[in-house]
Amino acid sequence: MTGDSVSKQLEEMKWSTRQRLQYIEIMAFYCGVVTRNDVVRAFGISDAAATKDLALYGRLAPDNLIYRQSLFGYVPSPLFRECVADLSPEAVLPMMAHNLTSMSGPYGEQRIFGIPAESLPIPARLPDKLITAQVLRAVAQRKKLHIHYHSLSDRDSEHARIIEPHSLCHNGLRWHIRAYSEETFDFRDFVLSRIAAAEMLDEGSESSAQYDEDWVETLSLELAPHPGLPEKKRLNLLMDYGATGETITMEVRRALLGYLLQQLSVDTTADHSRNPHAYQLIVANRDEVEPYAEWAFR
């Protein structure tokens, strides 16, 4: 089936059907397998309806999927190419972060709520979709991952290592993968944009998120207005964050504490010496939280 023919069929298709076809394509490419149960669970439809959707996708893109009896599902073929979805990491990763089954609505440029809204043009800072797919397949299938990684702390410009990834994380500016490192024997974050090459291995991961204490455990972060601010601004700041007392309390995974402090531009110096107009918050319970993000307090 030609690209023009597929585009024409998609244009004539109900949006709800296109949405399910996009999900099928994204699951197959980024997770490495899509099953009838996946479609049923994601959209609350019957087994028969999900089977019909998978068959429809097969007619639209006959070279994309191969059925694997051992998985009771479809895997991407070597000839796979995007047909109904935008498979760029920039489009797909926010969907995963927000647990969405669709990346856009059928409204085009029309504002469905009638309210103008803009966001900052932050650079995506992501590897290409083939590398991203290998990383996410390793997470989804709980497999080990061989990567070539550029680390700012390593002397080598590119370093090969084997990791066992378990979760995806966005710190507000860039995407990380949380993984066990077989080289350093600990859990740490790997920036997706620094992965130059990735290959999911056949060997299953021996670790998982439940063994990553800093990921599983949370802590209460207590923030307060910077003492260098005028009293009126301190009161306004507390109101801005919806605080009911003199501090702002946030629950955060221990592994993500440092990123949160960065994103909120918190003055983490011991003597609160930073410009209070640029760093409007300080850590009120420093002694309790500093051990879990020492790099953010340097």
C-alpha positions as a Python dict, from the first residue, in 0.01 Angstrom:
ca = {
    (1, 'M'): (0, 0, 0),
    (2, 'T'): (144, 338, -101),
    (3, 'G'): (201, 626, 139),
    (4, 'D'): (-61, 838, -39),
    (5, 'S'): (-313, 556, -12),
    (6, 'V'): (-249, 512, 361),
    (7, 'S'): (-276, 888, 421),
    (8, 'K'): (-608, 900, 238),
    (9, 'Q'): (-748, 611, 443),
    (10, 'L'): (-631, 773, 766),
    (11, 'E'): (-797, 1102, 673),
    (12, 'E'): (-1128, 922, 616),
    (13, 'M'): (-1097, 719, 937),
    (14, 'K'): (-1262, 806, 1269),
    (15, 'W'): (-1023, 975, 1509),
    (16, 'S'): (-1081, 707, 1774),
    (17, 'T'): (-968, 440, 1527),
    (18, 'R'): (-659, 640, 1425),
    (19, 'Q'): (-577, 683, 1794),
    (20, 'R'): (-575, 306, 1847),
    (21, 'L'): (-363, 249, 1537),
    (22, 'Q'): (-112, 506, 1659),
    (23, 'Y'): (-93, 326, 1992),
    (24, 'I'): (-31, -7, 1817),
    (25, 'E'): (255, 142, 1616),
    (26, 'I'): (414, 318, 1914),
    (27, 'M'): (393, 9, 2136),
    (28, 'A'): (546, -213, 1868),
    (29, 'F'): (833, 23, 1792),
    (30, 'Y'): (923, 152, 2138),
    (31, 'C'): (834, -146, 2358),
    (32, 'G'): (924, -412, 2102),
    (33, 'V'): (592, -597, 2119),
    (34, 'V'): (222, -517, 2108),
    (35, 'T'): (-52, -762, 2205),
    (36, 'R'): (-428, -771, 2180),
    (37, 'N'): (-445, -737, 2558),
    (38, 'D'): (-240, -416, 2538),
    (39, 'V'): (-500, -257, 2309),
    (40, 'V'): (-790, -387, 2518),
    (41, 'R'): (-641, -246, 2839),
    (42, 'A'): (-545, 90, 2690),
    (43, 'F'): (-883, 169, 2533),
    (44, 'G'): (-1133, -42, 2727),
    (45, 'I'): (-1256, -225, 2417),
    (46, 'S'): (-1346, -588, 2359),
    (47, 'D'): (-1104, -860, 2246),
    (48, 'A'): (-1283, -875, 1912),
    (49, 'A'): (-1249, -500, 1857),
    (50, 'A'): (-879, -511, 1943),
    (51, 'T'): (-824, -799, 1703),
    (52, 'K'): (-998, -595, 1433),
    (53, 'D'): (-769, -297, 1499),
    (54, 'L'): (-456, -512, 1475),
    (55, 'A'): (-582, -661, 1150),
    (56, 'L'): (-653, -312, 1013),
    (57, 'Y'): (-303, -198, 1104),
    (58, 'G'): (-167, -507, 928),
    (59, 'R'): (-348, -411, 609),
    (60, 'L'): (-223, -52, 625),
    (61, 'A'): (138, -152, 698),
    (62, 'P'): (177, -517, 590),
    (63, 'D'): (559, -516, 628),
    (64, 'N'): (574, -364, 976),
    (65, 'L'): (477, -639, 1220),
    (66, 'I'): (554, -1007, 1267),
    (67, 'Y'): (341, -1230, 1490),
    (68, 'R'): (532, -1421, 1758),
    (69, 'Q'): (341, -1712, 1904),
    (70, 'S'): (567, -1728, 2210),
    (71, 'L'): (470, -1368, 2300),
    (72, 'F'): (109, -1385, 2183),
    (73, 'G'): (182, -1056, 2015),
    (74, 'Y'): (343, -868, 1729),
    (75, 'V'): (704, -749, 1708),
    (76, 'P'): (850, -494, 1466),
    (77, 'S'): (998, -642, 1150),
    (78, 'P'): (1335, -538, 1000),
    (79, 'L'): (1134, -346, 737),
    (80, 'F'): (941, -146, 997),
    (81, 'R'): (873, 219, 913),
    (82, 'E'): (637, 466, 1073),
    (83, 'C'): (302, 470, 902),
    (84, 'V'): (31, 622, 1123),
    (85, 'A'): (217, 782, 1418),
    (86, 'D'): (486, 1040, 1480),
    (87, 'L'): (758, 820, 1627),
    (88, 'S'): (1001, 1098, 1715),
    (89, 'P'): (1116, 1080, 2079),
    (90, 'E'): (1003, 1443, 2119),
    (91, 'A'): (645, 1333, 2051),
    (92, 'V'): (642, 994, 2224),
    (93, 'L'): (828, 1049, 2552),
    (94, 'P'): (584, 1314, 2685),
    (95, 'M'): (301, 1071, 2609),
    (96, 'M'): (470, 808, 2821),
    (97, 'A'): (544, 1056, 3098),
    (98, 'H'): (180, 1165, 3114),
    (99, 'N'): (41, 814, 3053),
    (100, 'L'): (-147, 920, 2738),
    (101, 'T'): (-260, 697, 2453),
    (102, 'S'): (-270, 981, 2201),
    (103, 'M'): (-18, 1246, 2102),
    (104, 'S'): (-258, 1498, 1950),
    (105, 'G'): (-624, 1566, 1882),
    (106, 'P'): (-814, 1597, 1553),
    (107, 'Y'): (-841, 1974, 1593),
    (108, 'G'): (-536, 2092, 1400),
    (109, 'E'): (-440, 2449, 1491),
    (110, 'Q'): (-781, 2523, 1639),
    (111, 'R'): (-770, 2583, 2016),
    (112, 'I'): (-1025, 2340, 2152),
    (113, 'F'): (-1055, 2534, 2480),
    (114, 'G'): (-1022, 2874, 2312),
    (115, 'I'): (-739, 2976, 2544),
    (116, 'P'): (-402, 3088, 2401),
    (117, 'A'): (-111, 2904, 2563),
    (118, 'E'): (259, 2901, 2495),
    (119, 'S'): (560, 2717, 2633),
    (120, 'L'): (932, 2784, 2620),
    (121, 'P'): (1118, 2646, 2316),
    (122, 'I'): (1341, 2417, 2524),
    (123, 'P'): (1574, 2205, 2305),
    (124, 'A'): (1467, 1840, 2299),
    (125, 'R'): (1818, 1701, 2374),
    (126, 'L'): (1735, 1346, 2269),
    (127, 'P'): (1905, 1070, 2066),
    (128, 'D'): (1740, 947, 1749),
    (129, 'K'): (1437, 722, 1765),
    (130, 'L'): (1630, 399, 1696),
    (131, 'I'): (1853, 450, 2001),
    (132, 'T'): (1556, 563, 2212),
    (133, 'A'): (1360, 255, 2104),
    (134, 'Q'): (1638, 19, 2214),
    (135, 'V'): (1651, 189, 2554),
    (136, 'L'): (1275, 178, 2607),
    (137, 'R'): (1245, -181, 2486),
    (138, 'A'): (1501, -279, 2749),
    (139, 'V'): (1288, -107, 3014),
    (140, 'A'): (962, -261, 2890),
    (141, 'Q'): (1104, -612, 2853),
    (142, 'R'): (1334, -595, 3158),
    (143, 'K'): (1646, -672, 2958),
    (144, 'K'): (2008, -564, 2992),
    (145, 'L'): (2123, -282, 2768),
    (146, 'H'): (2464, -227, 2609),
    (147, 'I'): (2532, 142, 2554),
    (148, 'H'): (2806, 377, 2441),
    (149, 'Y'): (2778, 670, 2675),
    (150, 'H'): (2934, 1015, 2692),
    (151, 'S'): (2981, 1107, 3058),
    (152, 'L'): (3091, 1451, 3174),
    (153, 'S'): (3282, 1287, 3459),
    (154, 'D'): (3474, 1036, 3247),
    (155, 'R'): (3798, 1111, 3069),
    (156, 'D'): (3702, 889, 2778),
    (157, 'S'): (3493, 1070, 2519),
    (158, 'E'): (3281, 759, 2476),
    (159, 'H'): (3253, 474, 2722),
    (160, 'A'): (3088, 134, 2665),
    (161, 'R'): (2896, -19, 2954),
    (162, 'I'): (2611, -254, 3036),
    (163, 'I'): (2317, -121, 3235),
    (164, 'E'): (1984, -256, 3357),
    (165, 'P'): (1727, 24, 3307),
    (166, 'H'): (1401, 30, 3500),
    (167, 'S'): (1240, 375, 3467),
    (168, 'L'): (1220, 684, 3250),
    (169, 'C'): (1248, 1028, 3407),
    (170, 'H'): (1219, 1389, 3290),
    (171, 'N'): (1379, 1650, 3513),
    (172, 'G'): (1211, 1946, 3343),
    (173, 'L'): (1488, 2004, 3090),
    (174, 'R'): (1613, 1665, 2976),
    (175, 'W'): (1530, 1296, 2982),
    (176, 'H'): (1712, 1039, 3192),
    (177, 'I'): (1695, 665, 3224),
    (178, 'R'): (1728, 523, 3575),
    (179, 'A'): (1935, 206, 3569),
    (180, 'Y'): (2166, -28, 3755),
    (181, 'S'): (2525, 3, 3632),
    (182, 'E'): (2718, -322, 3619),
    (183, 'E'): (3040, -121, 3608),
    (184, 'T'): (2989, 77, 3930),
    (185, 'F'): (2753, -167, 4105),
    (186, 'D'): (2493, 97, 4185),
    (187, 'F'): (2182, 266, 4052),
    (188, 'R'): (2229, 598, 3874),
    (189, 'D'): (2085, 825, 3606),
    (190, 'F'): (2194, 818, 3243),
    (191, 'V'): (2109, 1117, 3024),
    (192, 'L'): (1937, 995, 2706),
    (193, 'S'): (2100, 1258, 2486),
    (194, 'R'): (2447, 1130, 2585),
    (195, 'I'): (2379, 775, 2464),
    (196, 'A'): (2560, 744, 2131),
    (197, 'A'): (2457, 382, 2065),
    (198, 'A'): (2234, 128, 2236),
    (199, 'E'): (2150, -240, 2192),
    (200, 'M'): (1904, -439, 2399),
    (201, 'L'): (2059, -772, 2497),
    (202, 'D'): (1883, -1108, 2520),
    (203, 'E'): (1989, -1144, 2884),
    (204, 'G'): (1726, -1043, 3136),
    (205, 'S'): (1794, -779, 3403),
    (206, 'E'): (1890, -913, 3744),
    (207, 'S'): (1790, -591, 3918),
    (208, 'S'): (1467, -392, 3923),
    (209, 'A'): (1321, -72, 4064),
    (210, 'Q'): (1236, -241, 4394),
    (211, 'Y'): (1608, -274, 4472),
    (212, 'D'): (1676, 93, 4394),
    (213, 'E'): (1626, 242, 4741),
    (214, 'D'): (1668, 603, 4632),
    (215, 'W'): (1402, 551, 4367),
    (216, 'V'): (1155, 368, 4590),
    (217, 'E'): (1195, 582, 4901),
    (218, 'T'): (1057, 937, 4920),
    (219, 'L'): (1130, 1223, 5156),
    (220, 'S'): (961, 1545, 5263),
    (221, 'L'): (1141, 1851, 5134),
    (222, 'E'): (1078, 2165, 5338),
    (223, 'L'): (1134, 2492, 5153),
    (224, 'A'): (1108, 2846, 5286),
    (225, 'P'): (1127, 3193, 5129),
    (226, 'H'): (1480, 3332, 5111),
    (227, 'P'): (1553, 3544, 5423),
    (228, 'G'): (1701, 3812, 5198),
    (229, 'L'): (1358, 3889, 5049),
    (230, 'P'): (1138, 4164, 5195),
    (231, 'E'): (865, 4034, 5425),
    (232, 'K'): (587, 4114, 5178),
    (233, 'K'): (758, 3916, 4901),
    (234, 'R'): (812, 3622, 5138),
    (235, 'L'): (440, 3616, 5220),
    (236, 'N'): (348, 3641, 4851),
    (237, 'L'): (584, 3356, 4769),
    (238, 'L'): (421, 3130, 5028),
    (239, 'M'): (81, 3211, 4879),
    (240, 'D'): (218, 3144, 4530),
    (241, 'Y'): (306, 2788, 4635),
    (242, 'G'): (-18, 2736, 4826),
    (243, 'A'): (158, 2699, 5160),
    (244, 'T'): (-61, 2704, 5471),
    (245, 'G'): (227, 2775, 5709),
    (246, 'E'): (574, 2923, 5693),
    (247, 'T'): (722, 2644, 5480),
    (248, 'I'): (642, 2468, 5153),
    (249, 'T'): (634, 2089, 5184),
    (250, 'M'): (693, 1859, 4887),
    (251, 'E'): (715, 1481, 4866),
    (252, 'V'): (985, 1370, 4623),
    (253, 'R'): (1173, 1054, 4537),
    (254, 'R'): (1518, 1066, 4694),
    (255, 'A'): (1674, 1007, 4351),
    (256, 'L'): (1500, 1316, 4209),
    (257, 'L'): (1568, 1557, 4495),
    (258, 'G'): (1862, 1734, 4331),
    (259, 'Y'): (1673, 1792, 4008),
    (260, 'L'): (1380, 1943, 4195),
    (261, 'L'): (1611, 2185, 4378),
    (262, 'Q'): (1761, 2288, 4043),
    (263, 'Q'): (1425, 2336, 3874),
    (264, 'L'): (1292, 2552, 4156),
    (265, 'S'): (1615, 2758, 4166),
    (266, 'V'): (1663, 2690, 4537),
    (267, 'D'): (1954, 2856, 4717),
    (268, 'T'): (2131, 2551, 4860),
    (269, 'T'): (2430, 2737, 5009),
    (270, 'A'): (2477, 2699, 5384),
    (271, 'D'): (2477, 3077, 5441),
    (272, 'H'): (2205, 3161, 5183),
    (273, 'S'): (2453, 3378, 4994),
    (274, 'R'): (2292, 3368, 4651),
    (275, 'N'): (2086, 3650, 4504),
    (276, 'P'): (1743, 3617, 4672),
    (277, 'H'): (1567, 3760, 4366),
    (278, 'A'): (1711, 3484, 4145),
    (279, 'Y'): (1699, 3211, 4414),
    (280, 'Q'): (1384, 3283, 4608),
    (281, 'L'): (1371, 2964, 4814),
    (282, 'I'): (1599, 2795, 5069),
    (283, 'V'): (1596, 2445, 5219),
    (284, 'A'): (1446, 2450, 5567),
    (285, 'N'): (1536, 2089, 5655),
    (286, 'R'): (1883, 2080, 5501),
    (287, 'D'): (2031, 1834, 5753),
    (288, 'E'): (1762, 1577, 5669),
    (289, 'V'): (1780, 1590, 5289),
    (290, 'E'): (2137, 1690, 5199),
    (291, 'P'): (2277, 1333, 5219),
    (292, 'Y'): (2053, 1230, 4929),
    (293, 'A'): (2168, 1500, 4687),
    (294, 'E'): (2507, 1621, 4805),
    (295, 'W'): (2601, 1738, 4454),
    (296, 'A'): (2316, 1992, 4463),
    (297, 'F'): (2446, 2148, 4785),
    (298, 'R'): (2803, 2210, 4668),
}
